[in-house]
Amino acid sequence: MEQNMFCFQCEQTAGCTGCTGAKGVCGKTADTARLQDELTGALIGLAHAADENTPLAETTWKLMVEGLFATLTNVSFDDKAIAEITDRIHQEKARLRPDCGGCASPCGHNDDYDMKLLWNAQEDIRSLKSLILFGIRGMAAYAYHAMTLGYTDTEVNEFFAKALFALGEDWDMDLLLPIIMEAGKYNLSCMELLDRANTATYGTPAPVTVPLTVEKGPFIVITGHDLHDLKLLLEQTEGKGINIYTHGEMLPCHAYPELKKYSHLKGNFGTAWQNQQKEFAELPAPVLFTTNCLMPPKPSYMDRVFTTGTVTFPGTVHINEEKDFTPVIQRALELDGYQEDQHFTGINGGTSVTTGFSHGTILGVADQVIDAVKAGAIRHFFLVAGCDGARSGRNYYTDFVKQSPSDSVILTLACGKYRFNDLDLGTIGGLPRLMDMGQCNDAYGAIKVAVALAEAFGCGVNELPLSMVLSWYEQKAVSILLTLLHLGIKNIRLGPTLPAFLSQNVLNYLVENFGIAAITTPEEDLKTLLG
């Protein structure tokens, strides 16, 4: 069979081996995949142009972050927008290397990298380079959000260049493995940077109960991850009789003091990203996509979809960097919303969900948590977190939470929580048994809590009564996994399938050194983890 494209960066890749046809499982075409490869090759070329002897500008780092983010799963489906970023990268490389433009001799300073060399490399090399590439793509998402709020980190930026440079080199496993561990290290710094940016700008999240009812009248649904876009939308809709509802990974925004002070931020609509085509089909309101987790909108509701930032889809209205949301507001007023209040429920029938259990909140009651553990009230902590998706087998996470013992605490974050976040698990030691710590962007908080508990009990994180049961879909989950490996955290359960880009030798390395294992059944995994 002719191979039109090659992509195996997401969990749902075709046949658990790779998308090779005219269109990927995510919906991107072979042409889009080719352009994303060209964009990545241009970034690798830019990294080779940006050596230690070349002065770099903020534009260089910004382009690296934006370019990597644009190749993340479910961000940009617009060929023109991808080509424009590639052109900007070429212009930046020409600025860095002005003498290379008229040179006919190929060298490391004036060539883009051919991604076919990576995809067709020896299996273990391809696997290690894929871990690096997908890890920095995920890290770029965190860096992008922090950058939006004016926060950058020189060492993180320099690592983007270092990692991209490594992808273009003919290095063996001994040279590539340290880069993978470094990716975990710098992703931790990047997540900490974003956490600092969010809390400094919007305050420390606090627990809040969020209704799932949509009130009558005009409204806008906002999805993605970008808190800054939500803040601007709230400002521009204030006093106009338009309510705002979060969707997907925007749910945790209700917990930030500087966002929840807006009375027209009403509640949450819908569940995780993969349900958008069903949930948005009959919605009498516009939807604003701020970052990744975009399902290709169907023609029946495409006129109600607006994108902004790096997110683009052909046929939708894109809000540019000026962030004037007037077209979205006008569409909301035209559609006029529901005529009566609509009472929706979560997947399990709950009418509300809670969020806001940030590391600041949990560590604020650390003494209470420690006392509950010492008294035997809390026997175990489970971090059941990660991405949701459409592949069968993800009900495992619902069943796992339902079957978890009553003397355990469930910490969660990211959109995988929609499988169970409307369940009422009761309380334990005066604390809720289910605590939503936020977006996938807030994974730093879970790490901070684990490290703080280990310090309090005078042990290592691996000695805590803590188990990590993770679901993955896209590249931010890869970057988080690399951070957990960098921290030496072991015995992680990962599912619903293992990454297709892990060769058998690389997988064996992770199993032997970190005890990573695929999920089995809730019953068997609970027995093992509690054993």
C-alpha positions as CSV (number, residue, x, y, z in Angstrom):
1,M,0.0,0.0,0.0
2,E,1.3,3.5,-0.9
3,Q,2.3,5.5,2.2
4,N,0.7,9.0,1.9
5,M,1.9,10.1,5.3
6,F,3.5,8.8,8.5
7,C,2.4,9.9,12.0
8,F,2.4,7.9,15.2
9,Q,2.6,10.7,17.8
10,C,-0.9,10.2,19.4
11,E,-2.4,7.2,21.3
12,Q,-5.1,6.6,18.7
13,T,-2.7,6.2,15.8
14,A,-4.0,3.7,13.2
15,G,-3.6,0.1,14.2
16,C,-1.4,1.2,17.1
17,T,1.4,1.5,14.6
18,G,1.0,4.7,12.6
19,C,-1.3,6.7,10.3
20,T,-0.1,6.2,6.7
21,G,-3.2,6.9,4.6
22,A,-4.8,10.0,3.0
23,K,-6.0,11.2,6.4
24,G,-4.9,10.6,10.0
25,V,-7.1,9.4,12.8
26,C,-7.1,12.9,14.2
27,G,-8.5,14.3,10.9
28,K,-5.4,15.9,9.5
29,T,-4.8,15.2,5.8
30,A,-1.6,13.8,4.3
31,D,-0.9,17.2,3.0
32,T,-1.1,18.7,6.4
33,A,1.1,16.0,7.9
34,R,3.7,16.7,5.1
35,L,3.6,20.4,5.9
36,Q,4.0,19.7,9.6
37,D,7.0,17.6,8.8
38,E,8.4,20.4,6.7
39,L,7.8,22.8,9.6
40,T,9.6,20.5,12.0
41,G,12.5,20.1,9.5
42,A,12.8,23.9,9.3
43,L,12.9,24.2,13.1
44,I,15.8,21.6,13.2
45,G,17.5,23.7,10.5
46,L,16.9,26.8,12.6
47,A,18.5,25.1,15.6
48,H,21.6,24.3,13.6
49,A,21.8,28.0,12.4
50,A,21.5,29.2,16.0
51,D,24.8,28.0,17.4
52,E,26.7,29.3,20.4
53,N,28.4,32.0,18.2
54,T,25.2,33.4,16.8
55,P,23.3,36.1,18.8
56,L,19.7,35.1,19.2
57,A,16.6,37.4,19.5
58,E,13.3,36.7,21.3
59,T,11.8,36.1,17.9
60,T,14.0,33.0,17.5
61,W,12.7,31.4,20.8
62,K,9.2,32.5,20.0
63,L,9.3,30.8,16.6
64,M,10.6,27.6,18.1
65,V,7.8,27.5,20.7
66,E,5.1,28.4,18.2
67,G,6.4,26.1,15.6
68,L,6.6,23.1,17.9
69,F,3.2,23.9,19.4
70,A,1.6,24.1,15.9
71,T,2.6,20.5,15.2
72,L,1.0,19.1,18.4
73,T,-2.0,16.8,17.8
74,N,-5.3,18.6,17.2
75,V,-3.9,22.2,17.1
76,S,-3.6,23.3,13.5
77,F,-5.4,21.7,10.5
78,D,-4.8,24.8,8.3
79,D,-2.2,24.2,5.6
80,K,-1.8,27.9,4.9
81,A,-1.2,28.8,8.5
82,I,1.4,26.0,8.9
83,A,3.2,27.1,5.7
84,E,3.2,30.7,7.0
85,I,5.0,29.7,10.2
86,T,7.5,27.7,8.1
87,D,8.2,30.8,6.0
88,R,8.8,32.9,9.1
89,I,11.3,30.3,10.4
90,H,13.1,30.4,7.1
91,Q,13.2,34.2,7.3
92,E,14.6,34.0,10.8
93,K,17.3,31.5,9.7
94,A,18.2,33.9,6.9
95,R,18.6,36.7,9.5
96,L,20.9,34.5,11.6
97,R,22.9,33.3,8.6
98,P,22.7,36.0,5.9
99,D,25.7,34.6,4.0
100,C,24.0,31.2,3.5
101,G,21.3,32.4,1.1
102,G,23.4,32.4,-2.0
103,C,25.5,29.4,-1.1
104,A,25.0,26.4,-3.3
105,S,26.9,24.0,-1.1
106,P,24.7,22.1,1.4
107,C,25.9,22.2,5.0
108,G,24.6,22.1,8.5
109,H,23.8,25.8,8.5
110,N,21.6,26.2,5.5
111,D,19.6,23.0,5.1
112,D,16.2,22.0,6.6
113,Y,16.2,18.5,8.0
114,D,14.4,15.8,6.0
115,M,12.0,14.2,8.5
116,K,11.9,11.0,6.3
117,L,15.4,10.4,7.7
118,L,13.9,10.2,11.2
119,W,10.8,8.2,10.4
120,N,13.0,5.7,8.4
121,A,15.8,5.5,10.9
122,Q,16.9,2.3,12.7
123,E,14.0,1.4,15.1
124,D,15.6,2.2,18.4
125,I,17.1,5.5,17.1
126,R,13.7,6.5,15.7
127,S,12.1,5.6,19.0
128,L,14.5,7.7,21.1
129,K,14.3,10.7,18.7
130,S,10.5,10.5,18.7
131,L,10.5,10.6,22.5
132,I,12.6,13.8,22.3
133,L,10.5,15.4,19.5
134,F,7.2,14.6,21.1
135,G,8.4,15.6,24.5
136,I,9.5,19.0,23.4
137,R,6.3,19.5,21.4
138,G,4.4,19.0,24.7
139,M,6.8,21.2,26.6
140,A,6.3,23.9,23.9
141,A,2.6,24.0,24.8
142,Y,3.5,24.9,28.4
143,A,6.1,27.4,27.3
144,Y,3.5,29.0,24.9
145,H,1.0,29.6,27.7
146,A,3.7,31.0,30.0
147,M,5.0,33.2,27.2
148,T,1.5,34.6,26.6
149,L,1.6,35.9,30.2
150,G,5.1,37.4,29.8
151,Y,7.0,34.5,31.5
152,T,10.0,32.9,29.8
153,D,13.0,30.9,30.9
154,T,16.4,31.2,29.1
155,E,17.5,27.7,30.0
156,V,14.2,26.2,28.8
157,N,14.6,28.1,25.5
158,E,18.1,26.9,25.1
159,F,17.1,23.4,25.6
160,F,14.5,23.6,22.8
161,A,17.4,24.5,20.5
162,K,19.6,21.8,21.9
163,A,16.9,19.1,21.5
164,L,16.1,20.2,18.0
165,F,19.8,20.2,17.1
166,A,20.1,16.6,18.4
167,L,17.2,15.4,16.2
168,G,19.2,16.4,13.1
169,E,22.4,14.6,14.2
170,D,23.4,11.1,13.5
171,W,23.8,10.2,17.2
172,D,23.6,6.8,18.8
173,M,21.6,5.7,21.8
174,D,24.3,6.7,24.4
175,L,24.1,10.3,23.2
176,L,20.3,10.4,22.8
177,L,19.3,8.9,26.2
178,P,20.7,11.9,28.2
179,I,18.7,14.3,26.0
180,I,15.6,12.4,26.9
181,M,16.3,12.7,30.6
182,E,17.1,16.4,30.1
183,A,13.7,16.9,28.4
184,G,12.1,15.7,31.6
185,K,14.2,18.0,33.6
186,Y,13.5,21.1,31.5
187,N,9.8,20.3,31.2
188,L,9.6,20.4,35.0
189,S,11.1,23.9,34.9
190,C,8.7,24.8,32.2
191,M,5.7,23.6,34.1
192,E,6.9,25.4,37.2
193,L,7.2,28.5,35.1
194,L,3.6,28.2,33.8
195,D,2.3,27.5,37.4
196,R,4.0,30.7,38.6
197,A,2.7,32.7,35.6
198,N,-0.9,31.5,36.2
199,T,-1.0,32.0,40.0
200,A,0.8,35.4,39.8
201,T,-1.7,36.6,37.2
202,Y,-5.0,35.0,38.4
203,G,-4.4,34.0,42.0
204,T,-4.2,30.7,43.7
205,P,-7.0,28.3,42.7
206,A,-9.4,27.3,45.5
207,P,-11.9,24.5,45.5
208,V,-15.2,25.4,43.8
209,T,-18.3,23.5,42.8
210,V,-19.2,24.1,39.1
211,P,-22.8,23.6,37.9
212,L,-23.5,21.8,34.6
213,T,-26.7,23.7,33.9
214,V,-26.7,26.2,31.0
215,E,-29.0,29.1,31.7
216,K,-31.4,30.6,29.1
217,G,-30.2,33.4,26.9
218,P,-27.1,34.1,24.8
219,F,-23.9,32.4,25.8
220,I,-20.4,31.4,24.5
221,V,-18.6,28.1,25.1
222,I,-14.8,28.4,25.4
223,T,-12.5,25.4,25.1
224,G,-8.8,24.7,25.1
225,H,-6.4,25.7,27.8
226,D,-5.7,29.4,27.5
227,L,-6.6,31.4,30.7
228,H,-5.5,34.7,29.1
229,D,-8.1,34.3,26.3
230,L,-10.8,33.5,28.8
231,K,-9.9,36.7,30.8
232,L,-10.1,38.8,27.6
233,L,-13.4,37.2,26.6
234,L,-14.9,37.8,30.1
235,E,-13.8,41.5,29.9
236,Q,-15.3,42.0,26.5
237,T,-18.6,40.3,27.3
238,E,-19.1,41.9,30.7
239,G,-22.5,43.7,30.9
240,K,-23.7,42.5,27.5
241,G,-26.1,39.8,28.7
242,I,-23.9,37.0,27.5
243,N,-22.9,34.1,29.8
244,I,-19.7,32.2,29.4
245,Y,-19.3,28.4,29.9
246,T,-16.1,26.5,30.0
247,H,-15.6,23.2,28.1
248,G,-13.0,20.5,28.4
249,E,-9.7,21.7,29.9
250,M,-11.1,25.1,30.6
251,L,-13.1,23.8,33.6
252,P,-10.3,24.6,36.2
253,C,-10.5,28.3,35.3
254,H,-13.5,28.5,37.7
255,A,-11.1,28.1,40.6
256,Y,-9.0,31.2,39.9
257,P,-10.0,34.2,42.0
258,E,-9.3,36.7,39.1
259,L,-11.5,34.8,36.8
260,K,-14.4,33.6,39.0
261,K,-15.0,37.2,40.1
262,Y,-16.9,37.6,36.8
263,S,-20.5,36.8,37.5
264,H,-21.2,35.8,33.9
265,L,-18.7,32.9,34.1
266,K,-21.6,30.6,34.9
267,G,-20.6,26.9,34.6
268,N,-19.2,24.1,32.5
269,F,-20.7,22.6,29.3
270,G,-19.9,19.2,28.0
271,T,-17.1,16.8,28.7
272,A,-13.7,16.0,27.0
273,W,-12.4,17.0,23.6
274,Q,-13.3,13.8,21.7
275,N,-17.1,14.4,22.3
276,Q,-17.1,17.8,20.6
277,Q,-18.8,16.8,17.4
278,K,-21.7,15.3,19.3
279,E,-21.9,18.0,22.0
280,F,-21.6,21.0,19.7
281,A,-23.9,19.7,16.9
282,E,-27.1,21.4,18.2
283,L,-25.5,24.1,20.4
284,P,-27.3,27.5,19.9
285,A,-24.1,29.3,20.7
286,P,-20.6,29.9,19.3
287,V,-17.5,28.0,20.5
288,L,-14.1,29.6,20.9
289,F,-11.1,27.3,20.6
290,T,-8.1,28.7,22.4
291,T,-5.4,26.0,22.1
292,N,-5.2,22.3,21.2
293,C,-7.9,19.6,21.6
294,L,-9.8,20.7,18.5
295,M,-11.9,18.0,16.9
296,P,-12.5,18.9,13.2
297,P,-15.8,20.7,13.2
298,K,-18.6,19.3,11.1
299,P,-20.0,21.6,8.3
300,S,-23.3,21.7,10.2
301,Y,-21.9,23.9,12.9
302,M,-18.6,25.2,11.4
303,D,-20.2,28.7,11.2
304,R,-20.3,28.7,15.0
305,V,-16.7,27.8,15.5
306,F,-14.0,30.5,16.1
307,T,-10.3,29.9,16.6
308,T,-7.5,32.0,18.0
309,G,-3.8,31.8,18.8
310,T,-2.0,28.8,17.2
311,V,-5.3,27.0,16.7
312,T,-6.5,27.1,13.1
313,F,-9.0,25.2,11.0
314,P,-9.9,26.0,7.4
315,G,-13.4,27.4,7.0
316,T,-13.6,28.9,10.5
317,V,-13.2,32.5,11.6
318,H,-9.8,33.1,13.2
319,I,-9.4,35.8,15.8
320,N,-5.9,37.4,15.3
321,E,-3.4,38.5,17.9
322,E,-5.3,41.7,18.6
323,K,-7.9,39.4,20.4
324,D,-11.0,41.3,19.4
325,F,-13.7,38.8,20.1
326,T,-16.5,41.0,18.6
327,P,-17.3,38.4,15.9
328,V,-17.9,35.7,18.6
329,I,-20.0,38.1,20.7
330,Q,-22.1,39.1,17.7
331,R,-22.7,35.4,16.8
332,A,-23.8,34.7,20.4
333,L,-26.4,37.4,20.3
334,E,-27.6,36.2,16.9
335,L,-28.1,32.6,18.1
336,D,-29.7,33.8,21.4
337,G,-29.0,30.6,23.3
338,Y,-31.6,28.4,24.9
339,Q,-35.1,29.6,25.5
340,E,-35.2,27.8,28.9
341,D,-32.5,26.6,31.3
342,Q,-31.0,23.3,30.2
343,H,-30.0,20.9,33.0
344,F,-27.1,18.7,31.7
345,T,-25.3,16.0,33.6
346,G,-21.9,14.4,33.6
347,I,-21.1,11.0,32.2
348,N,-22.3,9.3,35.4
349,G,-25.4,11.5,35.9
350,G,-23.9,14.1,38.3
351,T,-25.3,17.6,38.0
352,S,-22.1,19.4,39.1
353,V,-18.3,18.9,39.3
354,T,-15.7,20.3,41.6
355,T,-12.2,21.6,40.8
356,G,-9.6,23.8,42.3
357,F,-7.6,21.4,44.5
358,S,-4.3,23.0,43.5
359,H,-1.0,22.2,45.2
360,G,-1.5,25.4,47.2
361,T,-4.8,24.2,48.5
362,I,-3.7,20.6,49.3
363,L,-0.4,21.7,50.9
364,G,-2.4,24.2,52.9
365,V,-4.0,21.3,54.7
366,A,-0.9,19.1,54.6
367,D,-1.0,18.5,58.4
368,Q,-4.6,17.3,58.1
369,V,-3.5,14.9,55.3
370,I,-0.5,13.6,57.2
371,D,-2.6,13.0,60.4
372,A,-5.2,11.1,58.4
373,V,-2.4,8.9,57.0
374,K,-0.8,8.3,60.4
375,A,-4.2,7.5,61.9
376,G,-5.0,5.0,59.2
377,A,-7.9,6.9,57.7
378,I,-6.1,7.3,54.4
379,R,-4.3,4.2,53.3
380,H,-3.4,5.1,49.8
381,F,-3.3,7.9,47.2
382,F,-4.0,7.3,43.5
383,L,-3.2,9.9,40.9
384,V,-5.6,8.9,38.1
385,A,-4.9,11.5,35.5
386,G,-4.2,12.3,31.9
387,C,-5.8,12.7,28.5
388,D,-9.2,11.3,27.5
389,G,-9.8,9.8,24.0
390,A,-12.1,7.8,21.9
391,R,-10.4,4.5,21.8
392,S,-12.2,1.7,23.6
393,G,-10.8,0.7,26.9
394,R,-10.9,4.1,28.6
395,N,-13.8,3.0,30.8
396,Y,-11.0,1.3,32.7
397,Y,-10.4,4.6,34.5
398,T,-14.0,5.0,35.5
399,D,-14.1,1.4,36.9
400,F,-10.7,1.9,38.6
401,V,-12.0,4.9,40.5
402,K,-15.3,3.3,41.3
403,Q,-13.5,0.2,42.7
404,S,-10.9,2.1,44.6
405,P,-11.2,1.4,48.4
406,S,-13.0,3.9,50.6
407,D,-9.8,4.6,52.5
408,S,-8.0,6.0,49.5
409,V,-7.8,9.4,47.9
410,I,-8.1,10.0,44.2
411,L,-6.1,12.9,42.8
412,T,-6.9,13.8,39.2
413,L,-6.1,16.4,36.5
414,A,-6.4,16.8,32.7
415,C,-9.5,15.9,30.7
416,G,-9.4,12.2,31.5
417,K,-11.2,13.1,34.7
418,Y,-14.5,13.6,32.8
419,R,-14.8,9.8,32.9
420,F,-15.5,10.0,36.7
421,N,-15.4,13.6,37.9
422,D,-19.1,13.8,38.5
423,L,-19.1,10.8,40.9
424,D,-19.7,11.5,44.6
425,L,-17.0,9.5,46.4
426,G,-17.7,11.1,49.8
427,T,-15.0,12.4,52.2
428,I,-12.1,10.9,54.1
429,G,-10.4,12.5,57.1
430,G,-12.5,15.6,56.5
431,L,-11.3,15.9,52.9
432,P,-13.0,15.0,49.6
433,R,-11.9,11.6,48.3
434,L,-11.9,13.0,44.8
435,M,-9.7,16.1,44.2
436,D,-9.4,17.7,40.8
437,M,-6.0,19.5,40.6
438,G,-6.7,21.2,37.2
439,Q,-5.6,21.0,33.6
440,C,-2.9,18.8,32.2
441,N,-1.0,22.1,32.4
442,D,-1.2,21.8,36.2
443,A,0.7,18.5,36.4
444,Y,3.4,20.4,38.2
445,G,1.0,20.7,41.1
446,A,0.7,16.9,41.5
447,I,4.5,16.5,41.4
448,K,4.9,19.3,44.0
449,V,2.4,17.5,46.4
450,A,4.1,14.2,46.0
451,V,7.5,15.7,46.7
452,A,6.2,17.6,49.8
453,L,4.5,14.4,51.2
454,A,7.7,12.5,50.7
455,E,9.6,15.2,52.6
456,A,7.0,15.2,55.4
457,F,7.2,11.4,55.9
458,G,11.0,11.4,55.5
459,C,11.0,9.0,52.5
460,G,11.4,8.9,48.7
461,V,8.4,9.5,46.4
462,N,8.6,5.8,45.4
463,E,8.1,4.8,49.1
464,L,4.9,6.8,49.5
465,P,1.5,5.0,49.5
466,L,1.0,6.7,46.1
467,S,0.3,5.1,42.7
468,M,0.1,6.8,39.4
469,V,-2.4,5.4,36.9
470,L,-2.1,7.6,33.8
471,S,-4.0,7.8,30.5
472,W,-2.3,9.4,27.5
473,Y,-3.3,10.8,24.2
474,E,-1.0,13.5,22.9
475,Q,2.4,15.0,23.4
476,K,1.9,16.9,26.6
477,A,1.4,13.6,28.3
478,V,4.7,12.4,26.8
479,S,6.5,15.5,28.3
480,I,5.0,14.8,31.7
481,L,6.0,11.2,31.5
482,L,9.6,12.3,30.8
483,T,9.5,14.5,33.8
484,L,8.3,11.7,36.0
485,L,11.2,9.5,34.7
486,H,13.7,12.4,35.3
487,L,12.5,12.4,39.0
488,G,13.0,8.7,39.2
489,I,9.4,7.9,39.8
490,K,8.7,4.2,39.3
491,N,5.9,1.7,38.7
492,I,3.6,4.0,36.7
493,R,0.6,2.3,35.0
494,L,0.0,3.7,31.5
495,G,-2.8,3.2,29.1
496,P,-5.1,2.5,27.4
497,T,-2.3,1.4,25.0
498,L,1.5,1.9,25.1
499,P,3.0,4.4,22.7
500,A,3.5,3.1,19.2
501,F,6.8,5.0,19.0
502,L,8.4,2.9,21.7
503,S,10.6,0.2,20.2
504,Q,10.8,-3.1,22.0
505,N,14.4,-2.2,23.3
506,V,13.4,1.2,24.5
507,L,10.3,-0.2,26.2
508,N,12.4,-2.9,27.8
509,Y,14.7,-0.1,29.1
510,L,11.8,1.7,30.7
511,V,10.4,-1.4,32.2
512,E,13.7,-2.5,33.6
513,N,14.7,0.9,35.0
514,F,11.4,2.4,35.9
515,G,8.9,-0.4,36.2
516,I,6.5,1.2,33.7
517,A,3.7,-1.2,32.9
518,A,0.6,-1.2,30.7
519,I,-2.8,-1.2,32.5
520,T,-4.6,-4.5,32.8
521,T,-7.9,-4.7,34.6
522,P,-8.9,-2.4,37.5
523,E,-9.2,-5.5,39.7
524,E,-5.7,-6.8,39.0
525,D,-4.1,-3.4,39.0
526,L,-5.7,-2.4,42.3
527,K,-4.6,-5.7,43.8
528,T,-1.0,-5.1,42.6
529,L,-0.7,-1.5,43.6
530,L,-2.2,-2.0,47.1
531,G,-0.2,-5.2,47.6
